[in-house]
């Protein structure tokens, strides 16, 4: 997995459920040792989805503009 991103990556939720919408939040403080790293995953669009279990994971995909 990449540890540095120039723009927020897409988040693919992997599991038995469906409908989750998740956004990766990057540290954008250039003075921080975590600059460019994902520091948080946030549920967006009001949808946590349904049917997910504790075996749910995620995959980050770099977005190229």
Predicted model as a PDB file, atoms N, CA, C, CB and O in Angstrom, pLDDT in the B-factor column:
MODEL        1                                                                  
ATOM      1  N   UNK A   1       0.838  -1.173   0.000  1.00 45.00           N  
ATOM      2  CA  UNK A   1       0.000   0.000   0.000  1.00 45.00           C  
ATOM      3  C   UNK A   1       0.889   1.244   0.000  1.00 45.00           C  
ATOM      4  CB  UNK A   1      -0.957  -0.006   1.215  1.00 45.00           C  
ATOM      5  O   UNK A   1       1.917   1.293   0.676  1.00 45.00           O  
ATOM      6  N   UNK A   2       0.471   2.240  -0.769  1.00 52.00           N  
ATOM      7  CA  UNK A   2       1.204   3.503  -0.791  1.00 52.00           C  
ATOM      8  C   UNK A   2       1.078   4.193   0.553  1.00 52.00           C  
ATOM      9  CB  UNK A   2       0.691   4.421  -1.917  1.00 52.00           C  
ATOM     10  O   UNK A   2       0.075   4.043   1.251  1.00 52.00           O  
ATOM     11  N   UNK A   3       2.094   4.944   0.906  1.00 76.00           N  
ATOM     12  CA  UNK A   3       1.996   5.682   2.159  1.00 76.00           C  
ATOM     13  C   UNK A   3       1.918   7.191   1.929  1.00 76.00           C  
ATOM     14  CB  UNK A   3       3.183   5.355   3.048  1.00 76.00           C  
ATOM     15  O   UNK A   3       1.673   7.941   2.873  1.00 76.00           O  
ATOM     16  N   UNK A   4       2.122   7.649   0.687  1.00 86.00           N  
ATOM     17  CA  UNK A   4       2.076   9.080   0.396  1.00 86.00           C  
ATOM     18  C   UNK A   4       1.168   9.313  -0.806  1.00 86.00           C  
ATOM     19  CB  UNK A   4       3.504   9.644   0.129  1.00 86.00           C  
ATOM     20  O   UNK A   4       1.267   8.620  -1.818  1.00 86.00           O  
ATOM     21  N   UNK A   5       0.285  10.295  -0.681  1.00 90.00           N  
ATOM     22  CA  UNK A   5      -0.641  10.623  -1.764  1.00 90.00           C  
ATOM     23  C   UNK A   5      -0.618  12.122  -2.016  1.00 90.00           C  
ATOM     24  CB  UNK A   5      -2.079  10.149  -1.430  1.00 90.00           C  
ATOM     25  O   UNK A   5      -0.500  12.915  -1.082  1.00 90.00           O  
ATOM     26  N   UNK A   6      -0.732  12.511  -3.302  1.00 88.00           N  
ATOM     27  CA  UNK A   6      -0.823  13.924  -3.671  1.00 88.00           C  
ATOM     28  C   UNK A   6      -2.267  14.406  -3.603  1.00 88.00           C  
ATOM     29  CB  UNK A   6      -0.254  14.152  -5.081  1.00 88.00           C  
ATOM     30  O   UNK A   6      -2.520  15.591  -3.385  1.00 88.00           O  
ATOM     31  N   UNK A   7      -3.210  13.493  -3.788  1.00 90.00           N  
ATOM     32  CA  UNK A   7      -4.636  13.795  -3.672  1.00 90.00           C  
ATOM     33  C   UNK A   7      -5.291  12.599  -2.982  1.00 90.00           C  
ATOM     34  CB  UNK A   7      -5.294  14.085  -5.088  1.00 90.00           C  
ATOM     35  O   UNK A   7      -4.758  11.490  -3.017  1.00 90.00           O  
ATOM     36  N   UNK A   8      -6.443  12.824  -2.358  1.00 92.00           N  
ATOM     37  CA  UNK A   8      -7.085  11.722  -1.635  1.00 92.00           C  
ATOM     38  C   UNK A   8      -7.360  10.525  -2.553  1.00 92.00           C  
ATOM     39  CB  UNK A   8      -8.394  12.203  -0.998  1.00 92.00           C  
ATOM     40  O   UNK A   8      -7.903  10.687  -3.646  1.00 92.00           O  
ATOM     41  N   UNK A   9      -6.983   9.334  -2.104  1.00 94.00           N  
ATOM     42  CA  UNK A   9      -7.252   8.146  -2.907  1.00 94.00           C  
ATOM     43  C   UNK A   9      -8.722   7.728  -2.791  1.00 94.00           C  
ATOM     44  CB  UNK A   9      -6.335   6.990  -2.474  1.00 94.00           C  
ATOM     45  O   UNK A   9      -9.411   8.104  -1.843  1.00 94.00           O  
ATOM     46  N   UNK A  10      -9.186   6.951  -3.764  1.00 94.00           N  
ATOM     47  CA  UNK A  10     -10.500   6.341  -3.649  1.00 94.00           C  
ATOM     48  C   UNK A  10     -10.395   5.241  -2.608  1.00 94.00           C  
ATOM     49  CB  UNK A  10     -11.006   5.784  -5.027  1.00 94.00           C  
ATOM     50  O   UNK A  10      -9.343   4.622  -2.450  1.00 94.00           O  
ATOM     51  N   UNK A  11     -11.487   5.003  -1.899  1.00 95.00           N  
ATOM     52  CA  UNK A  11     -11.518   3.943  -0.896  1.00 95.00           C  
ATOM     53  C   UNK A  11     -12.492   2.868  -1.380  1.00 95.00           C  
ATOM     54  CB  UNK A  11     -11.936   4.501   0.516  1.00 95.00           C  
ATOM     55  O   UNK A  11     -13.678   3.131  -1.579  1.00 95.00           O  
ATOM     56  N   UNK A  12     -11.975   1.667  -1.563  1.00 94.00           N  
ATOM     57  CA  UNK A  12     -12.822   0.528  -1.914  1.00 94.00           C  
ATOM     58  C   UNK A  12     -13.045  -0.274  -0.639  1.00 94.00           C  
ATOM     59  CB  UNK A  12     -12.172  -0.359  -3.050  1.00 94.00           C  
ATOM     60  O   UNK A  12     -12.095  -0.746  -0.014  1.00 94.00           O  
ATOM     61  N   UNK A  13     -14.312  -0.423  -0.262  1.00 93.00           N  
ATOM     62  CA  UNK A  13     -14.648  -1.199   0.928  1.00 93.00           C  
ATOM     63  C   UNK A  13     -14.835  -2.644   0.491  1.00 93.00           C  
ATOM     64  CB  UNK A  13     -15.937  -0.643   1.642  1.00 93.00           C  
ATOM     65  O   UNK A  13     -15.613  -2.929  -0.419  1.00 93.00           O  
ATOM     66  N   UNK A  14     -14.120  -3.553   1.142  1.00 93.00           N  
ATOM     67  CA  UNK A  14     -14.128  -4.965   0.762  1.00 93.00           C  
ATOM     68  C   UNK A  14     -14.769  -5.777   1.878  1.00 93.00           C  
ATOM     69  CB  UNK A  14     -12.687  -5.476   0.467  1.00 93.00           C  
ATOM     70  O   UNK A  14     -14.292  -5.780   3.013  1.00 93.00           O  
ATOM     71  N   UNK A  15     -15.840  -6.455   1.548  1.00 90.00           N  
ATOM     72  CA  UNK A  15     -16.531  -7.269   2.538  1.00 90.00           C  
ATOM     73  C   UNK A  15     -17.830  -7.800   1.986  1.00 90.00           C  
ATOM     74  CB  UNK A  15     -16.790  -6.473   3.800  1.00 90.00           C  
ATOM     75  O   UNK A  15     -18.126  -7.642   0.802  1.00 90.00           O  
ATOM     76  N   UNK A  16     -18.603  -8.429   2.848  1.00 91.00           N  
ATOM     77  CA  UNK A  16     -19.840  -9.059   2.422  1.00 91.00           C  
ATOM     78  C   UNK A  16     -21.002  -8.078   2.316  1.00 91.00           C  
ATOM     79  CB  UNK A  16     -20.197 -10.160   3.371  1.00 91.00           C  
ATOM     80  O   UNK A  16     -22.050  -8.438   1.779  1.00 91.00           O  
ATOM     81  N   UNK A  17     -20.854  -6.875   2.800  1.00 91.00           N  
ATOM     82  CA  UNK A  17     -21.919  -5.879   2.772  1.00 91.00           C  
ATOM     83  C   UNK A  17     -21.943  -5.096   1.480  1.00 91.00           C  
ATOM     84  CB  UNK A  17     -21.773  -4.936   3.927  1.00 91.00           C  
ATOM     85  O   UNK A  17     -21.248  -5.426   0.519  1.00 91.00           O  
ATOM     86  N   UNK A  18     -22.755  -4.050   1.472  1.00 92.00           N  
ATOM     87  CA  UNK A  18     -22.835  -3.184   0.298  1.00 92.00           C  
ATOM     88  C   UNK A  18     -23.290  -1.790   0.695  1.00 92.00           C  
ATOM     89  CB  UNK A  18     -23.788  -3.776  -0.749  1.00 92.00           C  
ATOM     90  O   UNK A  18     -23.874  -1.588   1.760  1.00 92.00           O  
ATOM     91  N   UNK A  19     -23.013  -0.832  -0.181  1.00 91.00           N  
ATOM     92  CA  UNK A  19     -23.539   0.515  -0.017  1.00 91.00           C  
ATOM     93  C   UNK A  19     -22.721   1.499   0.785  1.00 91.00           C  
ATOM     94  CB  UNK A  19     -24.816   0.425   0.586  1.00 91.00           C  
ATOM     95  O   UNK A  19     -23.138   2.648   0.928  1.00 91.00           O  
ATOM     96  N   UNK A  20     -21.574   1.108   1.317  1.00 90.00           N  
ATOM     97  CA  UNK A  20     -20.779   2.039   2.117  1.00 90.00           C  
ATOM     98  C   UNK A  20     -20.107   3.071   1.221  1.00 90.00           C  
ATOM     99  CB  UNK A  20     -19.724   1.281   2.942  1.00 90.00           C  
ATOM    100  O   UNK A  20     -19.597   2.737   0.151  1.00 90.00           O  
ATOM    101  N   UNK A  21     -20.109   4.312   1.656  1.00 92.00           N  
ATOM    102  CA  UNK A  21     -19.414   5.391   0.966  1.00 92.00           C  
ATOM    103  C   UNK A  21     -18.385   5.963   1.937  1.00 92.00           C  
ATOM    104  CB  UNK A  21     -20.415   6.501   0.464  1.00 92.00           C  
ATOM    105  O   UNK A  21     -18.739   6.515   2.978  1.00 92.00           O  
ATOM    106  N   UNK A  22     -17.103   5.826   1.582  1.00 93.00           N  
ATOM    107  CA  UNK A  22     -16.026   6.223   2.482  1.00 93.00           C  
ATOM    108  C   UNK A  22     -15.038   7.118   1.746  1.00 93.00           C  
ATOM    109  CB  UNK A  22     -15.308   4.985   3.059  1.00 93.00           C  
ATOM    110  O   UNK A  22     -14.709   6.861   0.588  1.00 93.00           O  
ATOM    111  N   UNK A  23     -14.566   8.164   2.410  1.00 94.00           N  
ATOM    112  CA  UNK A  23     -13.581   9.091   1.860  1.00 94.00           C  
ATOM    113  C   UNK A  23     -12.328   9.060   2.716  1.00 94.00           C  
ATOM    114  CB  UNK A  23     -14.151  10.527   1.779  1.00 94.00           C  
ATOM    115  O   UNK A  23     -12.407   9.027   3.944  1.00 94.00           O  
ATOM    116  N   UNK A  24     -11.171   9.072   2.067  1.00 95.00           N  
ATOM    117  CA  UNK A  24      -9.887   9.139   2.779  1.00 95.00           C  
ATOM    118  C   UNK A  24      -9.547  10.601   3.038  1.00 95.00           C  
ATOM    119  CB  UNK A  24      -8.744   8.437   1.963  1.00 95.00           C  
ATOM    120  O   UNK A  24      -9.682  11.445   2.151  1.00 95.00           O  
ATOM    121  N   UNK A  25      -9.109  10.892   4.246  1.00 96.00           N  
ATOM    122  CA  UNK A  25      -8.698  12.244   4.633  1.00 96.00           C  
ATOM    123  C   UNK A  25      -7.176  12.248   4.753  1.00 96.00           C  
ATOM    124  CB  UNK A  25      -9.380  12.695   5.986  1.00 96.00           C  
ATOM    125  O   UNK A  25      -6.598  11.438   5.477  1.00 96.00           O  
ATOM    126  N   UNK A  26      -6.530  13.176   4.030  1.00 95.00           N  
ATOM    127  CA  UNK A  26      -5.072  13.289   4.057  1.00 95.00           C  
ATOM    128  C   UNK A  26      -4.627  14.378   5.010  1.00 95.00           C  
ATOM    129  CB  UNK A  26      -4.531  13.567   2.660  1.00 95.00           C  
ATOM    130  O   UNK A  26      -5.334  15.364   5.217  1.00 95.00           O  
ATOM    131  N   UNK A  27      -3.442  14.194   5.592  1.00 96.00           N  
ATOM    132  CA  UNK A  27      -2.799  15.261   6.356  1.00 96.00           C  
ATOM    133  C   UNK A  27      -2.205  16.215   5.321  1.00 96.00           C  
ATOM    134  CB  UNK A  27      -1.687  14.699   7.360  1.00 96.00           C  
ATOM    135  O   UNK A  27      -1.330  15.829   4.547  1.00 96.00           O  
ATOM    136  N   UNK A  28      -2.676  17.447   5.310  1.00 94.00           N  
ATOM    137  CA  UNK A  28      -2.214  18.428   4.327  1.00 94.00           C  
ATOM    138  C   UNK A  28      -1.299  19.492   4.921  1.00 94.00           C  
ATOM    139  CB  UNK A  28      -3.395  19.095   3.684  1.00 94.00           C  
ATOM    140  O   UNK A  28      -0.996  20.498   4.280  1.00 94.00           O  
ATOM    141  N   UNK A  29      -0.863  19.255   6.155  1.00 95.00           N  
ATOM    142  CA  UNK A  29       0.051  20.178   6.819  1.00 95.00           C  
ATOM    143  C   UNK A  29       1.477  19.848   6.357  1.00 95.00           C  
ATOM    144  CB  UNK A  29      -0.079  20.081   8.388  1.00 95.00           C  
ATOM    145  O   UNK A  29       2.030  18.816   6.737  1.00 95.00           O  
ATOM    146  N   UNK A  30       2.066  20.719   5.544  1.00 94.00           N  
ATOM    147  CA  UNK A  30       3.398  20.457   4.978  1.00 94.00           C  
ATOM    148  C   UNK A  30       4.489  20.346   6.039  1.00 94.00           C  
ATOM    149  CB  UNK A  30       3.763  21.551   4.003  1.00 94.00           C  
ATOM    150  O   UNK A  30       5.565  19.821   5.751  1.00 94.00           O  
ATOM    151  N   UNK A  31       4.242  20.824   7.251  1.00 96.00           N  
ATOM    152  CA  UNK A  31       5.225  20.725   8.332  1.00 96.00           C  
ATOM    153  C   UNK A  31       5.107  19.421   9.124  1.00 96.00           C  
ATOM    154  CB  UNK A  31       5.072  21.903   9.271  1.00 96.00           C  
ATOM    155  O   UNK A  31       5.949  19.117   9.969  1.00 96.00           O  
ATOM    156  N   UNK A  32       4.059  18.664   8.842  1.00 94.00           N  
ATOM    157  CA  UNK A  32       3.792  17.446   9.595  1.00 94.00           C  
ATOM    158  C   UNK A  32       4.582  16.260   9.056  1.00 94.00           C  
ATOM    159  CB  UNK A  32       2.310  17.132   9.569  1.00 94.00           C  
ATOM    160  O   UNK A  32       4.822  16.161   7.852  1.00 94.00           O  
ATOM    161  N   UNK A  33       4.983  15.364   9.948  1.00 93.00           N  
ATOM    162  CA  UNK A  33       5.665  14.144   9.511  1.00 93.00           C  
ATOM    163  C   UNK A  33       4.687  13.184   8.824  1.00 93.00           C  
ATOM    164  CB  UNK A  33       6.338  13.446  10.712  1.00 93.00           C  
ATOM    165  O   UNK A  33       5.103  12.208   8.200  1.00 93.00           O  
ATOM    166  N   UNK A  34       3.401  13.465   8.941  1.00 93.00           N  
ATOM    167  CA  UNK A  34       2.378  12.649   8.277  1.00 93.00           C  
ATOM    168  C   UNK A  34       1.850  13.275   6.989  1.00 93.00           C  
ATOM    169  CB  UNK A  34       1.227  12.410   9.222  1.00 93.00           C  
ATOM    170  O   UNK A  34       0.861  12.804   6.427  1.00 93.00           O  
ATOM    171  N   UNK A  35       2.508  14.336   6.520  1.00 94.00           N  
ATOM    172  CA  UNK A  35       2.061  15.029   5.309  1.00 94.00           C  
ATOM    173  C   UNK A  35       1.887  14.045   4.154  1.00 94.00           C  
ATOM    174  CB  UNK A  35       3.063  16.132   4.918  1.00 94.00           C  
ATOM    175  O   UNK A  35       2.780  13.252   3.855  1.00 94.00           O  
ATOM    176  N   UNK A  36       0.717  14.111   3.508  1.00 94.00           N  
ATOM    177  CA  UNK A  36       0.438  13.258   2.360  1.00 94.00           C  
ATOM    178  C   UNK A  36      -0.026  11.863   2.712  1.00 94.00           C  
ATOM    179  CB  UNK A  36       1.639  13.161   1.520  1.00 94.00           C  
ATOM    180  O   UNK A  36      -0.280  11.052   1.821  1.00 94.00           O  
ATOM    181  N   UNK A  37      -0.141  11.570   3.992  1.00 95.00           N  
ATOM    182  CA  UNK A  37      -0.589  10.240   4.429  1.00 95.00           C  
ATOM    183  C   UNK A  37      -2.064  10.286   4.814  1.00 95.00           C  
ATOM    184  CB  UNK A  37       0.263   9.735   5.623  1.00 95.00           C  
ATOM    185  O   UNK A  37      -2.575  11.318   5.248  1.00 95.00           O  
ATOM    186  N   UNK A  38      -2.732   9.159   4.650  1.00 95.00           N  
ATOM    187  CA  UNK A  38      -4.121   9.042   5.084  1.00 95.00           C  
ATOM    188  C   UNK A  38      -4.130   9.012   6.608  1.00 95.00           C  
ATOM    189  CB  UNK A  38      -4.810   7.762   4.483  1.00 95.00           C  
ATOM    190  O   UNK A  38      -3.489   8.164   7.229  1.00 95.00           O  
ATOM    191  N   UNK A  39      -4.870   9.953   7.202  1.00 95.00           N  
ATOM    192  CA  UNK A  39      -4.932  10.022   8.668  1.00 95.00           C  
ATOM    193  C   UNK A  39      -6.296   9.627   9.207  1.00 95.00           C  
ATOM    194  CB  UNK A  39      -4.587  11.419   9.141  1.00 95.00           C  
ATOM    195  O   UNK A  39      -6.469   9.450  10.413  1.00 95.00           O  
ATOM    196  N   UNK A  40      -7.286   9.487   8.287  1.00 95.00           N  
ATOM    197  CA  UNK A  40      -8.631   9.168   8.741  1.00 95.00           C  
ATOM    198  C   UNK A  40      -9.446   8.667   7.562  1.00 95.00           C  
ATOM    199  CB  UNK A  40      -9.306  10.399   9.396  1.00 95.00           C  
ATOM    200  O   UNK A  40      -9.239   9.092   6.425  1.00 95.00           O  
ATOM    201  N   UNK A  41     -10.373   7.759   7.840  1.00 94.00           N  
ATOM    202  CA  UNK A  41     -11.380   7.347   6.869  1.00 94.00           C  
ATOM    203  C   UNK A  41     -12.711   7.854   7.395  1.00 94.00           C  
ATOM    204  CB  UNK A  41     -11.393   5.776   6.650  1.00 94.00           C  
ATOM    205  O   UNK A  41     -13.042   7.652   8.563  1.00 94.00           O  
ATOM    206  N   UNK A  42     -13.470   8.512   6.536  1.00 94.00           N  
ATOM    207  CA  UNK A  42     -14.719   9.134   6.956  1.00 94.00           C  
ATOM    208  C   UNK A  42     -15.890   8.592   6.132  1.00 94.00           C  
ATOM    209  CB  UNK A  42     -14.630  10.666   6.822  1.00 94.00           C  
ATOM    210  O   UNK A  42     -15.811   8.525   4.906  1.00 94.00           O  
ATOM    211  N   UNK A  43     -16.971   8.209   6.807  1.00 90.00           N  
ATOM    212  CA  UNK A  43     -18.186   7.793   6.111  1.00 90.00           C  
ATOM    213  C   UNK A  43     -18.816   9.039   5.513  1.00 90.00           C  
ATOM    214  CB  UNK A  43     -19.186   7.052   7.073  1.00 90.00           C  
ATOM    215  O   UNK A  43     -19.044  10.024   6.214  1.00 90.00           O  
ATOM    216  N   UNK A  44     -19.097   8.994   4.210  1.00 89.00           N  
ATOM    217  CA  UNK A  44     -19.638  10.162   3.515  1.00 89.00           C  
ATOM    218  C   UNK A  44     -20.957   9.812   2.840  1.00 89.00           C  
ATOM    219  CB  UNK A  44     -18.632  10.692   2.477  1.00 89.00           C  
ATOM    220  O   UNK A  44     -21.333   8.643   2.753  1.00 89.00           O  
ATOM    221  N   UNK A  45     -21.641  10.820   2.374  1.00 78.00           N  
ATOM    222  CA  UNK A  45     -22.880  10.605   1.647  1.00 78.00           C  
ATOM    223  C   UNK A  45     -24.000  10.038   2.500  1.00 78.00           C  
ATOM    224  CB  UNK A  45     -22.631   9.698   0.504  1.00 78.00           C  
ATOM    225  O   UNK A  45     -25.042   9.636   1.982  1.00 78.00           O  
ATOM    226  N   UNK A  46     -23.784  10.007   3.814  1.00 76.00           N  
ATOM    227  CA  UNK A  46     -24.820   9.509   4.707  1.00 76.00           C  
ATOM    228  C   UNK A  46     -25.047   8.009   4.636  1.00 76.00           C  
ATOM    229  CB  UNK A  46     -26.085  10.198   4.412  1.00 76.00           C  
ATOM    230  O   UNK A  46     -26.047   7.512   5.153  1.00 76.00           O  
ATOM    231  N   UNK A  47     -24.126   7.273   3.999  1.00 78.00           N  
ATOM    232  CA  UNK A  47     -24.347   5.831   3.859  1.00 78.00           C  
ATOM    233  C   UNK A  47     -23.224   5.004   4.465  1.00 78.00           C  
ATOM    234  CB  UNK A  47     -24.504   5.473   2.402  1.00 78.00           C  
ATOM    235  O   UNK A  47     -22.109   4.967   3.944  1.00 78.00           O  
ATOM    236  N   UNK A  48     -23.534   4.346   5.565  1.00 86.00           N  
ATOM    237  CA  UNK A  48     -22.587   3.405   6.171  1.00 86.00           C  
ATOM    238  C   UNK A  48     -22.708   2.039   5.509  1.00 86.00           C  
ATOM    239  CB  UNK A  48     -22.829   3.287   7.694  1.00 86.00           C  
ATOM    240  O   UNK A  48     -21.916   1.136   5.777  1.00 86.00           O  
ATOM    241  N   UNK A  49     -23.710   1.897   4.638  1.00 89.00           N  
ATOM    242  CA  UNK A  49     -23.960   0.616   4.009  1.00 89.00           C  
ATOM    243  C   UNK A  49     -24.620  -0.333   4.978  1.00 89.00           C  
ATOM    244  CB  UNK A  49     -22.674   0.018   3.482  1.00 89.00           C  
ATOM    245  O   UNK A  49     -25.032   0.061   6.069  1.00 89.00           O  
ATOM    246  N   UNK A  50     -24.718  -1.594   4.574  1.00 92.00           N  
ATOM    247  CA  UNK A  50     -25.326  -2.584   5.455  1.00 92.00           C  
ATOM    248  C   UNK A  50     -24.753  -3.963   5.158  1.00 92.00           C  
ATOM    249  CB  UNK A  50     -26.859  -2.590   5.296  1.00 92.00           C  
ATOM    250  O   UNK A  50     -24.253  -4.223   4.063  1.00 92.00           O  
ATOM    251  N   UNK A  51     -24.832  -4.826   6.137  1.00 92.00           N  
ATOM    252  CA  UNK A  51     -24.408  -6.196   5.960  1.00 92.00           C  
ATOM    253  C   UNK A  51     -22.922  -6.452   6.146  1.00 92.00           C  
ATOM    254  CB  UNK A  51     -24.795  -6.637   4.636  1.00 92.00           C  
ATOM    255  O   UNK A  51     -22.460  -7.572   5.926  1.00 92.00           O  
ATOM    256  N   UNK A  52     -22.168  -5.440   6.546  1.00 90.00           N  
ATOM    257  CA  UNK A  52     -20.730  -5.621   6.737  1.00 90.00           C  
ATOM    258  C   UNK A  52     -20.454  -6.346   8.057  1.00 90.00           C  
ATOM    259  CB  UNK A  52     -20.004  -4.257   6.710  1.00 90.00           C  
ATOM    260  O   UNK A  52     -21.198  -6.193   9.026  1.00 90.00           O  
ATOM    261  N   UNK A  53     -19.393  -7.124   8.082  1.00 89.00           N  
ATOM    262  CA  UNK A  53     -19.004  -7.866   9.278  1.00 89.00           C  
ATOM    263  C   UNK A  53     -17.667  -7.338   9.785  1.00 89.00           C  
ATOM    264  CB  UNK A  53     -18.919  -9.390   8.985  1.00 89.00           C  
ATOM    265  O   UNK A  53     -17.109  -6.402   9.212  1.00 89.00           O  
ATOM    266  N   UNK A  54     -17.161  -7.926  10.844  1.00 89.00           N  
ATOM    267  CA  UNK A  54     -15.873  -7.520  11.391  1.00 89.00           C  
ATOM    268  C   UNK A  54     -14.724  -7.881  10.460  1.00 89.00           C  
ATOM    269  CB  UNK A  54     -15.657  -8.161  12.749  1.00 89.00           C  
ATOM    270  O   UNK A  54     -13.603  -7.418  10.669  1.00 89.00           O  
ATOM    271  N   UNK A  55     -14.970  -8.688   9.445  1.00 90.00           N  
ATOM    272  CA  UNK A  55     -13.934  -9.052   8.476  1.00 90.00           C  
ATOM    273  C   UNK A  55     -13.818  -8.052   7.336  1.00 90.00           C  
ATOM    274  CB  UNK A  55     -14.214 -10.422   7.913  1.00 90.00           C  
ATOM    275  O   UNK A  55     -13.098  -8.302   6.370  1.00 90.00           O  
ATOM    276  N   UNK A  56     -14.511  -6.930   7.431  1.00 91.00           N  
ATOM    277  CA  UNK A  56     -14.475  -5.908   6.393  1.00 91.00           C  
ATOM    278  C   UNK A  56     -13.107  -5.227   6.372  1.00 91.00           C  
ATOM    279  CB  UNK A  56     -15.594  -4.868   6.616  1.00 91.00           C  
ATOM    280  O   UNK A  56     -12.525  -4.948   7.421  1.00 91.00           O  
ATOM    281  N   UNK A  57     -12.607  -4.967   5.176  1.00 93.00           N  
ATOM    282  CA  UNK A  57     -11.334  -4.258   5.025  1.00 93.00           C  
ATOM    283  C   UNK A  57     -11.499  -3.192   3.946  1.00 93.00           C  
ATOM    284  CB  UNK A  57     -10.169  -5.247   4.664  1.00 93.00           C  
ATOM    285  O   UNK A  57     -12.598  -2.992   3.428  1.00 93.00           O  
ATOM    286  N   UNK A  58     -10.425  -2.520   3.614  1.00 93.00           N  
ATOM    287  CA  UNK A  58     -10.494  -1.491   2.591  1.00 93.00           C  
ATOM    288  C   UNK A  58      -9.223  -1.516   1.750  1.00 93.00           C  
ATOM    289  CB  UNK A  58     -10.701  -0.101   3.226  1.00 93.00           C  
ATOM    290  O   UNK A  58      -8.193  -2.062   2.145  1.00 93.00           O  
ATOM    291  N   UNK A  59      -9.338  -0.910   0.585  1.00 94.00           N  
ATOM    292  CA  UNK A  59      -8.201  -0.803  -0.338  1.00 94.00           C  
ATOM    293  C   UNK A  59      -8.175   0.642  -0.829  1.00 94.00           C  
ATOM    294  CB  UNK A  59      -8.315  -1.834  -1.553  1.00 94.00           C  
ATOM    295  O   UNK A  59      -9.204   1.192  -1.220  1.00 94.00           O  
ATOM    296  N   UNK A  60      -6.990   1.248  -0.805  1.00 94.00           N  
ATOM    297  CA  UNK A  60      -6.824   2.613  -1.290  1.00 94.00           C  
ATOM    298  C   UNK A  60      -6.357   2.588  -2.732  1.00 94.00           C  
ATOM    299  CB  UNK A  60      -5.828   3.395  -0.411  1.00 94.00           C  
ATOM    300  O   UNK A  60      -5.428   1.856  -3.075  1.00 94.00           O  
ATOM    301  N   UNK A  61      -7.003   3.390  -3.584  1.00 93.00           N  
ATOM    302  CA  UNK A  61      -6.637   3.447  -5.003  1.00 93.00           C  
ATOM    303  C   UNK A  61      -6.278   4.876  -5.366  1.00 93.00           C  
ATOM    304  CB  UNK A  61      -7.794   2.926  -5.906  1.00 93.00           C  
ATOM    305  O   UNK A  61      -7.099   5.783  -5.227  1.00 93.00           O  
ATOM    306  N   UNK A  62      -5.049   5.076  -5.832  1.00 89.00           N  
ATOM    307  CA  UNK A  62      -4.614   6.411  -6.239  1.00 89.00           C  
ATOM    308  C   UNK A  62      -5.440   6.901  -7.410  1.00 89.00           C  
ATOM    309  CB  UNK A  62      -3.125   6.411  -6.604  1.00 89.00           C  
ATOM    310  O   UNK A  62      -5.694   6.154  -8.354  1.00 89.00           O  
ATOM    311  N   UNK A  63      -5.857   8.153  -7.350  1.00 85.00           N  
ATOM    312  CA  UNK A  63      -6.636   8.785  -8.413  1.00 85.00           C  
ATOM    313  C   UNK A  63      -5.689   9.677  -9.202  1.00 85.00           C  
ATOM    314  CB  UNK A  63      -7.853   9.606  -7.837  1.00 85.00           C  
ATOM    315  O   UNK A  63      -5.019  10.536  -8.629  1.00 85.00           O  
ATOM    316  N   UNK A  64      -5.631   9.478 -10.502  1.00 82.00           N  
ATOM    317  CA  UNK A  64      -4.801  10.309 -11.354  1.00 82.00           C  
ATOM    318  C   UNK A  64      -5.689  11.241 -12.145  1.00 82.00           C  
ATOM    319  CB  UNK A  64      -3.929   9.455 -12.290  1.00 82.00           C  
ATOM    320  O   UNK A  64      -6.571  10.804 -12.884  1.00 82.00           O  
ATOM    321  N   UNK A  65      -5.446  12.538 -11.982  1.00 69.00           N  
ATOM    322  CA  UNK A  65      -6.262  13.545 -12.679  1.00 69.00           C  
ATOM    323  C   UNK A  65      -5.627  13.951 -13.967  1.00 69.00           C  
ATOM    324  CB  UNK A  65      -6.478  14.768 -11.813  1.00 69.00           C  
ATOM    325  O   UNK A  65      -6.171  14.789 -14.687  1.00 69.00           O  
TER     326      UNK A  65                                                      
ENDMDL                                                                          
END                                                                             
